[in-house]
Amino acid sequence: MKRVLMTFLAAVLLVTASTAQSLKFQSFADSVGVKQQGVPISSSVKVDFPVSGPSALVNALKATFSERYKIPVAQITDGKTFANKLANKNVADLKKKFVEDFEEDDMIPELYINNTIEKLYETDKIVTIAYGGNIFYGGAHDDYYGYGITYNKSTGKALDTYDILNEDAWEQIQDKIAAGLRKYFEVKTNKELADELSGEGIICDNNNFYIPMPEAIPFVNNGELIFTYGTYEIAPFAAGMPEVSIPLKDIMQQGRAL
């Protein structure tokens, strides 16, 4: 009887441990469109919203949504409400910008803000959420943004750079960063790569390479560590957002197991 009870308790603990980290998302979308003095103003929002999972993680995700999109966390009760509130807030912000920044005779084709929040990657320990979108304020082109945040599922902590990398890791993986950028820009040599890059602190020639760490914190996707540079950060706008992916197994001596 005692052995049966112990076996039962072990099974319960195993199920509890396996489900404690379970996380469920549901996708929601909303869009709002109006006209201000004949100018179309719109916003679309798509969000993978956490509907169940470790409370620390769910609360951390809601806190990120609140901080990033300036919506009180108390109003982020569910995905449908959040998508609707964000779309309406974006349109209200654009209408205010229209009134403050433009004259009646300015030629403005449209104004819009589009946001996407999606679950990108998940293991039993971590989950990565991708935040992206584009904004058009009536200039020469859209402004794009995109980044990922990797969270510890049990604590809800958003992993910072040095939660993932040791302090000296960046210098030790410069050859891999250079190789990744050559691949991104579709060039074969550092001399060719140098023609694509611009910005402070960059050393790029056939014999030497050093590039500063991106402003955005790296994130994990499909067993790789992703470094993403923003538009204009290391290259002209036409280069987009240069990205380098390095398999975690290649930097395990410098990186931390995830």
PAPAZA-939869 format. One line per 8 residues: their letters; for each residue x, y, z of C-alpha. Coordinates in steps of 0.2 Angstrom, whole numbers, plus 5000, padded with zeros to 4 digits. Layout:
% residues N
a) X,Y,Z ~ ...
% end
This chain:
% residues 258
mkrvlmtf) 5000,5000,5000 ~ 5014,5012,5004 ~ 5023,5008,4988 ~ 5007,5012,4978 ~ 5004,5028,4988 ~ 5022,5033,4984 ~ 5020,5029,4966 ~ 5004,5039,4965
laavllvt) 5012,5054,4974 ~ 5027,5053,4962 ~ 5015,5053,4947 ~ 5005,5068,4954 ~ 5021,5078,4956 ~ 5027,5073,4939 ~ 5011,5079,4931 ~ 5011,5095,4942
astaqslk) 5029,5099,4936 ~ 5025,5096,4918 ~ 5010,5107,4918 ~ 5017,5121,4929 ~ 5026,5128,4914 ~ 5012,5125,4902 ~ 5007,5141,4892 ~ 4992,5144,4881
fqsfadsv) 4990,5159,4869 ~ 4975,5164,4859 ~ 4976,5175,4844 ~ 4966,5191,4843 ~ 4965,5205,4830 ~ 4956,5222,4828 ~ 4957,5237,4817 ~ 4950,5255,4817
gvkqqgvp) 4949,5267,4803 ~ 4943,5285,4802 ~ 4946,5301,4792 ~ 4953,5318,4798 ~ 4949,5332,4785 ~ 4948,5318,4772 ~ 4965,5310,4777 ~ 4963,5291,4781
isssvkvd) 4970,5287,4798 ~ 4970,5269,4803 ~ 4978,5255,4814 ~ 4978,5236,4814 ~ 4983,5225,4829 ~ 4987,5207,4829 ~ 4991,5199,4846 ~ 4995,5182,4853
fpvsgpsa) 4988,5184,4871 ~ 4992,5173,4886 ~ 4976,5165,4892 ~ 4983,5153,4904 ~ 5000,5148,4911 ~ 5012,5153,4926 ~ 5005,5168,4934 ~ 5022,5176,4935
lvnalkat) 5024,5175,4917 ~ 5006,5180,4912 ~ 5008,5195,4923 ~ 5025,5199,4916 ~ 5018,5199,4898 ~ 5004,5210,4903 ~ 5016,5222,4911 ~ 5027,5222,4895
fserykip) 5011,5226,4885 ~ 5007,5240,4896 ~ 5024,5248,4896 ~ 5027,5246,4878 ~ 5010,5252,4872 ~ 5006,5264,4886 ~ 4990,5256,4891 ~ 4986,5254,4910
vaqitdgk) 4989,5236,4915 ~ 4973,5236,4924 ~ 4964,5238,4907 ~ 4973,5223,4899 ~ 4961,5210,4905 ~ 4960,5199,4889 ~ 4966,5199,4872 ~ 4950,5205,4863
tfanklan) 4950,5220,4874 ~ 4968,5224,4873 ~ 4968,5223,4854 ~ 4953,5235,4853 ~ 4961,5247,4865 ~ 4977,5247,4857 ~ 4970,5250,4839 ~ 4959,5264,4846
knvadlkk) 4974,5272,4856 ~ 4984,5272,4840 ~ 4971,5281,4830 ~ 4968,5294,4844 ~ 4987,5297,4844 ~ 4988,5299,4825 ~ 4973,5311,4825 ~ 4982,5321,4839
kfvedfee) 4998,5321,4828 ~ 4988,5327,4813 ~ 4981,5342,4822 ~ 4998,5347,4830 ~ 5010,5343,4815 ~ 5001,5347,4799 ~ 4993,5362,4790 ~ 4977,5361,4781
ddmipely) 4985,5361,4764 ~ 4999,5348,4768 ~ 4998,5334,4756 ~ 4996,5318,4767 ~ 4991,5302,4758 ~ 4987,5293,4775 ~ 4993,5289,4792 ~ 4994,5272,4801
inntiekl) 5001,5262,4815 ~ 5001,5243,4814 ~ 5006,5232,4828 ~ 5010,5213,4829 ~ 5014,5203,4844 ~ 5016,5185,4842 ~ 5023,5170,4851 ~ 5039,5165,4842
yetdkivt) 5047,5151,4851 ~ 5044,5141,4867 ~ 5053,5127,4877 ~ 5049,5120,4894 ~ 5060,5134,4902 ~ 5058,5149,4891 ~ 5046,5158,4879 ~ 5051,5171,4866
iayggnif) 5038,5185,4861 ~ 5041,5195,4845 ~ 5035,5213,4845 ~ 5034,5221,4828 ~ 5025,5234,4817 ~ 5026,5248,4805 ~ 5021,5267,4807 ~ 5018,5279,4793
yggahddy) 5018,5298,4799 ~ 5017,5305,4781 ~ 5036,5305,4777 ~ 5046,5297,4764 ~ 5044,5279,4770 ~ 5037,5269,4784 ~ 5046,5267,4800 ~ 5048,5249,4805
ygygityn) 5053,5240,4821 ~ 5055,5223,4827 ~ 5063,5214,4842 ~ 5060,5199,4853 ~ 5060,5197,4871 ~ 5064,5180,4879 ~ 5056,5176,4896 ~ 5059,5164,4909
kstgkald) 5043,5154,4911 ~ 5043,5150,4929 ~ 5048,5168,4935 ~ 5042,5179,4921 ~ 5059,5188,4921 ~ 5063,5196,4904 ~ 5080,5189,4900 ~ 5093,5203,4899
tydilned) 5109,5202,4888 ~ 5120,5196,4902 ~ 5107,5183,4908 ~ 5111,5175,4891 ~ 5129,5179,4888 ~ 5144,5180,4899 ~ 5152,5197,4900 ~ 5166,5193,4888
aweqiqdk) 5156,5183,4876 ~ 5153,5197,4863 ~ 5172,5199,4860 ~ 5174,5181,4858 ~ 5160,5179,4845 ~ 5165,5193,4833 ~ 5170,5181,4820 ~ 5153,5173,4820
iaaglrky) 5145,5191,4820 ~ 5155,5195,4805 ~ 5150,5179,4796 ~ 5132,5182,4800 ~ 5133,5200,4793 ~ 5141,5194,4777 ~ 5127,5182,4775 ~ 5114,5195,4778
fevktnke) 5122,5207,4766 ~ 5126,5193,4753 ~ 5144,5197,4752 ~ 5159,5186,4753 ~ 5173,5197,4761 ~ 5175,5209,4775 ~ 5181,5222,4762 ~ 5164,5220,4753
ladelsge) 5155,5220,4770 ~ 5163,5237,4775 ~ 5155,5245,4760 ~ 5138,5241,4768 ~ 5141,5246,4785 ~ 5141,5264,4793 ~ 5141,5270,4811 ~ 5152,5273,4826
giicdnnn) 5164,5260,4833 ~ 5164,5248,4818 ~ 5180,5241,4812 ~ 5179,5231,4797 ~ 5193,5226,4785 ~ 5201,5210,4779 ~ 5211,5208,4794 ~ 5201,5215,4808
fyipmpea) 5182,5216,4813 ~ 5173,5223,4828 ~ 5156,5229,4828 ~ 5146,5236,4844 ~ 5132,5225,4851 ~ 5115,5230,4845 ~ 5105,5241,4856 ~ 5091,5228,4856
ipfvnnge) 5093,5214,4868 ~ 5096,5197,4860 ~ 5083,5184,4860 ~ 5081,5165,4857 ~ 5073,5157,4843 ~ 5074,5139,4837 ~ 5089,5136,4847 ~ 5098,5151,4841
liftygty) 5103,5167,4848 ~ 5097,5182,4838 ~ 5105,5199,4837 ~ 5095,5212,4828 ~ 5101,5230,4823 ~ 5088,5243,4821 ~ 5086,5254,4805 ~ 5101,5266,4803
eiapfaag) 5110,5258,4818 ~ 5124,5250,4807 ~ 5119,5253,4789 ~ 5108,5264,4779 ~ 5089,5263,4779 ~ 5088,5252,4763 ~ 5097,5238,4773 ~ 5082,5236,4784
mpevsipl) 5086,5228,4801 ~ 5102,5218,4800 ~ 5100,5201,4809 ~ 5113,5188,4814 ~ 5108,5171,4821 ~ 5121,5161,4831 ~ 5117,5143,4836 ~ 5117,5142,4855
kdimqqgr) 5127,5126,4854 ~ 5141,5136,4846 ~ 5143,5148,4861 ~ 5139,5136,4875 ~ 5156,5140,4883 ~ 5152,5158,4883 ~ 5133,5157,4884 ~ 5122,5151,4898
al) 5111,5135,4896 ~ 5093,5140,4892
% end
